[in-house]
Amino acid sequence: MRTVRLLALSFSTCQRRAAASFPSVPPSRHFSRSVCCKGWIAQYKSKWYREVTERSRQMYPQPEPRRSSFVDWNYGAELYAFGKRLGEEFDSDLLREALRFESYVVKAIQEEKQLGLTDFEDFSSDGNDSNEVLRSNRSLIKDGRDFMEAFIPTYIRGDLVHLPEEGVRALSEHLLSPNVLCHVAKHLGLKDLILSNNYPPTDDEFAETFCAVIGCLLKSPAGGVHRARTFVRDFLLTQLMAKDLLEIWNPFNPMGILVGILSGQSRPLPESRICFSTAINTLESSYVVGIYSDRMMIGKGPGRTTEEAELMAAYDALRRIFHIDPKRIVFPDCRKEISKESLKQEPNPSVAELSDVRKRVSNEVQ
């Protein structure tokens, strides 16, 4: 009894102190918030949770359910929200076609034939079906990829005028690779919209769907070439923003390229000098090597050895010559309008052309 009285006394004492500290808040309310612990699991539920967790571990891995299998799924509303989220006006029928793969079309035709609902002709292997509702996205994939292959190099040439043609091709191939296209398509929210037999869709299906969406935007009444160019710039070309473009290109023998370019510009050959060094002859040695031409530093880079630092300095010199230093440029600049004048159709000079003095002089004379 004495213990119970002491507990009751301590309880009332804490309540009075809380009320004195916060006179504007009711004592019971403040005290319940101060001593109440949220997030606890009741003891009688712990055995049930353990049993459910153990049974889920013993079960075989279950396939991920399709979002369309839920009752609240509305495909038309999702397509409408997809266009509004991206700020584009897609044609509804073309967008459905862009998200529909041939495997899904064949399966849908076979199921309807088995049920006897419709009488379809044999689905042709080229993706052209007599029924407009069940047309696959093969033609839109080709249209979208052809458009990006033609637009991306011209945009890079027009914005990076000093970059050799080898770098333009390397950046274009990087952007059109399945990994980059799949990455962009996943973050656009296409996972649950793709109609395919595979779920989740494969990486190749994600990449092809992005190309099909570009083809859909090209053929949409509210789209066109200008909207498709803006879409590719805003969502695909921005994957190069704040990245080292020379690392993506990764040219072989950067010092040899630097020597050839300086020779083509009638400048003295590069000379390497150690600018800083620390912790020499230890495991944490560090060097900073600078490359000079005509007593002017044209590049510098760090490294654990002098050879590695010289290689980094050569890369830095090429970045400055090609004007692709991510600290000094904004590529792509989404604030500018894309015009025909900003797109360069003629290829940039290659590394060999920049290194050949005679050919460079003859081209300037012509």
Buried (B, 14 or more C-beta within 10 A) or exposed (E): EEEEEEEEEEEEEBBEEBBEEBEEEEBEEBBEEEEEEEEEEEEEEEEEEEEEEEEEEEEEEEEEEEBEEEEEEEBEEBBBEBBEEBEBEBBEEBBBBBBBBBBBBBBBBEEBEEEEEEEBEEBEEEBEBEEEEBBBBBBBBBBBBBBBBEBBBBBBBBBBEEBBBBBBBBBBBBBBEBEBBBBBBBEBEBBBBBBBEEBBBBBEBBBBBBBBBBBBBBBBEEBEEEBBBBBBBEBBBBBBEEBBBBEBBEBEEBBEBBBBBBBBEEEEEBEBEEBEEEEEEEEEBBBBBBBBBEEEBBBBBBBEEBEBBBBBBBBBBBBBBBEBBBEEBEBBEEEEEBEEEEBBEEBBBBBBBBBBEEBBEEEEEE
